Amino acid sequence: MRTEFLTIFWRDMLKFFRIKAMLFTSLIQPALWLALYGISMSSNFDSIIPKIPINQGVIQVNYLTFMAAGVISLTILFTCLYSGITLQFDKEFGLMKEMLASPLPRSHILIGLSLSGIAKSLIQTFIILVFGYVLGVRFFNTFSLMETIFSVLGILLFILLFAIGLLFLSSTIALRLKTHEGLQGVITLLSLPLFFASNALYPITSLPLAIKIISYGNPVSYFIQGLRYFTLGSNFYSFGNYYQYSSFDVLFALLFLLGFAISTYLFALRTIKKVKIV
Amino acid sequence: MVAYEITVEGLKYQYGKIKAVNDISFKVIKGEIFSFLGPNGAGKTTTINVLTTLLPIQKGKISISGFDLRTQPDEIRKSIGIVFQNETLDWNLTVEETLEFHGRLYAIPKKTRKDRINELIQIVKLEEKRDEFVKNLSGGMKRKLEIARGLLTRPKVLFLDEPTIGLDPNSRMRIWNYIKKVNKEGVTIFLTTHYMDEADQLSNNICIIDRGKIIANGFSEVLKQSLGMDVIYLQTDQDEKTFKIIKKMKEIKNIRKTPSELMISVEDGQKNMPRLIEQIRTQGIEIKSIYLKKPTLDDVFIHYTGRYFREEKKKKINI
């Protein structure tokens, strides 16, 4: 098997750890979301939301724990969407010429980058988990050891699909746009509906219809669904809402993300095969 | 028999309606330094981009190192090295990492990769900059690094697109020396340049391209001689009388008199200058100074593009 994609992965990770400002901000940002937004909102919500009597055996999840999954998705969303910018810079500053003139299959550029996207996402998720625990996020609360291990594997799988889907999406946009200034604008614009028209910070059920529709077609929603299932369990109360996830729901979410990753990959591959450098 | 490393037949490349390369053919001999000389916008970079598989081939037939460009582009990619016109370096990598990245792109085995990187860093004298970030290198060093990178895969052909553009005279000389050295190791060099002196310095075989067409192709000396325009500058104590004498000589193409000297256009100046001197001396005229100026590639270029422009005009009138 050809493993040249590891070269692309190697370079991207080298730069991730080397450019200290990038490393520092990408690790601090999710922690700040949890600390600032999470703490302030949960101190409000947890006092406002009446303690509805809940069924025996169903756990009540505090808002901070509820939105921690949202922060993970937000972080991965931004990291991966912005990772495509690398390709734009490579194109603009000529580095891509070196890659395109080499025998490296073009798909390897995408695969290499998606690997580094996954790696960055995992590092960030780990930081959120640790920092979140310090602040009071309680994941895997009622889980047995086996359940926890199973859940971690599930989380890894969801992160993998979500991260590469986003990466291929941003790669496609990056390769099609001419300037990195334009790209930054498009990515920022795109990230807003992706994040807010989802169940990241609040339940979908009470959203206005239009936003609800978007959120049902939004990979972010399905990622979070999977994430909550694997961290909080199949039924819990939070934010005044009763959540129940069946195995079918989780499987559907998984297939949705798989479809998302495959379709964005095909788009990205088509785009990168057409890239001409003059 | 002469072996060719590159053969190009009837290459055409169009950007929309603009014909950047318009039906060119040429051959590069194995082991030579071949110069592709022309002004900016002549079609040099387009040609090099097609040859290096960066642009798709539209019309024509190209073979490099025995591989056909249409059917075996990957084989060609493996057997060539490229130094692009504009810098293509990652500023956040070190010198060594830059080479390491390239070696991995071409899947060179680890041991070989390490050995070659060490060797090349020495050759281009960047030993002390090994762990330096690319962003901290000077322009000349960056170029040397790019040349080293181009050589990492031990290519049969090294493509250099304007290798000394924007460098100071000292760095240019040094880069020229590296190019010659690399060539001596057996690497065929394909060079594009818009500097006449560069083409003249480095290569024997020169192809002059202008507006997408090849207007002259051949060995530098042959090209210059083809102009038949050596000029002899002559000062004597009796210019008037000399003028009359040499006017009768059949080798002389043209004479012009300036207040200080005679400018004599002559074919094959080296051969005819001694005869000229003899003729004048036998008439008892004293020569104060005499020198011969061979045409430069600049003259060749002006000569050919001049004719090219005139032909173009004629065509328009005919229409």
Interface residues (C-beta under 8 A of the other chain):
Chain A: R2 T3 E4 L6 T7 W10 R11 L14 K15 R18 I19 F93 G94 L95 K97 E98 M99 L100 A101 S102 P103 L104 K276 I277 V278
Chain B: T45 T46 N49 T52 T53 L54 L55 P56 D74 R77 K78 I82 F84 N86 E87 T88 L89 D90 N92 L93 E97 F101 H102 R104 L105 Y106 A107 R149
